[in-house]
Amino acid sequence: MKKLSTAFATLALAGALLSGGAAYAGTTDCTDGSVLSFIDHRFDDKARRYLQTDLDITGFDRVSNTHVDYRNETQPIQRVYCHAKVDMNDGHRRDLWYMIESGMGFAGLGDRVRFCISGLDPWYVDGRECRSVR
């Protein structure tokens, strides 16, 4: 049984890496180090690729849970909404908004993390001032 759960966890992580989502083992903690590390690394890639800049997150501060949409009969996915202040290598401090969606990892295994840094979404993918992940 343990080998099977390890195989599923490995499969979920591999799928998340290929799809660009994050796979976590059911965390709903905004301060979880693996979530913050994922955001840091993913932002580095996005900044270079899409913003065409060497902008980098240098630190996280005041990490907090803003609210939770619990899973129920009308809401099949639990979402934990989080906020933090991030220090950037350009000397600015910006608002980071992120959401942890339970069971939304690859093939429904693990969780998915979506994030947005205010002022760094020039195409408003997450709405004005990161509205969709607030």
C-alpha positions as CSV (number, residue, x, y, z in Angstrom):
1,M,0.0,0.0,0.0
2,K,2.8,2.4,0.9
3,K,4.5,1.7,-2.5
4,L,1.3,2.5,-4.3
5,S,0.8,5.9,-2.5
6,T,4.5,6.8,-3.1
7,A,4.0,6.0,-6.8
8,F,0.9,8.2,-7.0
9,A,2.8,11.0,-5.2
10,T,5.7,10.7,-7.7
11,L,3.3,10.7,-10.6
12,A,1.5,13.8,-9.3
13,L,4.8,15.7,-8.8
14,A,6.0,14.7,-12.3
15,G,2.7,15.8,-13.8
16,A,2.7,19.1,-12.0
17,L,6.2,19.9,-13.2
18,L,5.1,19.2,-16.8
19,S,1.9,21.1,-16.6
20,G,3.2,24.1,-14.7
21,G,1.0,23.5,-11.6
22,A,2.2,22.7,-8.1
23,A,1.6,19.4,-6.5
24,Y,1.5,19.3,-2.7
25,A,0.3,16.7,-0.3
26,G,-2.9,18.4,0.8
27,T,-1.4,21.5,2.4
28,T,-3.7,24.4,3.3
29,D,-1.1,26.4,5.1
30,C,-0.2,29.7,3.5
31,T,3.2,29.7,5.3
32,D,4.2,26.2,4.1
33,G,7.8,26.4,2.9
34,S,7.1,24.3,-0.2
35,V,4.4,26.6,-1.4
36,L,6.6,29.7,-0.9
37,S,9.5,28.0,-2.6
38,F,7.3,27.0,-5.6
39,I,6.1,30.6,-5.9
40,D,9.7,31.9,-5.7
41,H,11.0,29.5,-8.4
42,R,8.0,29.8,-10.7
43,F,8.2,33.7,-10.5
44,D,11.9,33.6,-11.5
45,D,11.0,31.6,-14.6
46,K,8.0,33.9,-15.5
47,A,9.9,37.1,-14.9
48,R,12.6,36.0,-17.4
49,R,10.3,34.5,-19.9
50,Y,7.3,36.8,-20.0
51,L,8.4,40.1,-18.3
52,Q,11.9,39.8,-19.9
53,T,13.6,41.0,-16.7
54,D,15.9,39.6,-14.0
55,L,13.4,40.6,-11.3
56,D,13.6,38.2,-8.3
57,I,11.8,37.7,-5.0
58,T,14.4,38.2,-2.2
59,G,12.1,37.6,0.8
60,F,8.6,36.9,2.1
61,D,7.1,38.9,5.0
62,R,3.7,39.0,6.8
63,V,2.4,35.8,5.2
64,S,-1.2,35.3,6.2
65,N,-4.4,33.5,5.3
66,T,-7.1,35.9,4.1
67,H,-10.0,33.5,3.8
68,V,-11.1,30.0,3.0
69,D,-13.8,28.7,0.7
70,Y,-14.5,25.3,2.2
71,R,-15.6,22.4,0.1
72,N,-19.3,21.6,0.3
73,E,-22.1,20.4,-1.9
74,T,-22.1,23.5,-4.0
75,Q,-18.3,24.2,-3.9
76,P,-16.4,21.0,-4.9
77,I,-13.0,22.5,-4.5
78,Q,-11.6,24.0,-1.3
79,R,-9.6,27.2,-1.9
80,V,-7.3,28.9,0.6
81,Y,-6.6,32.5,-0.2
82,C,-3.3,34.0,1.0
83,H,-1.4,37.3,1.1
84,A,2.2,38.2,1.7
85,K,4.5,41.1,1.2
86,V,7.5,40.2,-1.0
87,D,10.8,42.1,-1.2
88,M,12.2,42.3,-4.7
89,N,15.7,42.6,-5.9
90,D,14.8,46.0,-7.4
91,G,14.3,47.4,-3.9
92,H,10.5,47.4,-4.1
93,R,8.1,45.7,-1.7
94,R,5.0,44.4,-3.4
95,D,1.8,42.5,-2.5
96,L,1.7,38.8,-3.3
97,W,-1.7,37.2,-3.6
98,Y,-2.0,33.4,-3.9
99,M,-4.5,30.6,-3.7
100,I,-4.1,27.0,-2.8
101,E,-6.7,24.8,-4.5
102,S,-7.2,21.4,-2.9
103,G,-7.3,18.4,-5.3
104,M,-6.5,20.4,-8.4
105,G,-3.0,19.0,-9.0
106,F,-2.2,16.7,-11.9
107,A,-4.9,14.1,-12.3
108,G,-6.6,15.4,-9.2
109,L,-3.7,14.5,-7.0
110,G,-2.3,17.1,-4.7
111,D,-3.0,20.8,-4.7
112,R,-2.4,23.6,-7.2
113,V,-1.0,27.0,-6.3
114,R,-1.9,30.1,-8.4
115,F,-0.3,33.4,-7.6
116,C,0.0,37.0,-8.7
117,I,2.2,39.9,-7.7
118,S,0.5,43.3,-7.8
119,G,1.9,45.5,-10.5
120,L,3.6,42.7,-12.3
121,D,0.7,41.4,-14.3
122,P,0.7,43.7,-17.3
123,W,-1.9,41.6,-19.3
124,Y,-4.3,41.4,-16.3
125,V,-4.3,37.6,-16.5
126,D,-5.5,37.5,-12.9
127,G,-7.6,40.7,-13.3
128,R,-6.9,44.2,-12.1
129,E,-4.7,44.1,-9.0
130,C,-4.7,40.3,-9.0
131,R,-8.5,40.1,-8.3
132,S,-9.0,36.4,-9.2
133,V,-6.5,35.1,-6.6
134,R,-7.5,37.5,-3.8
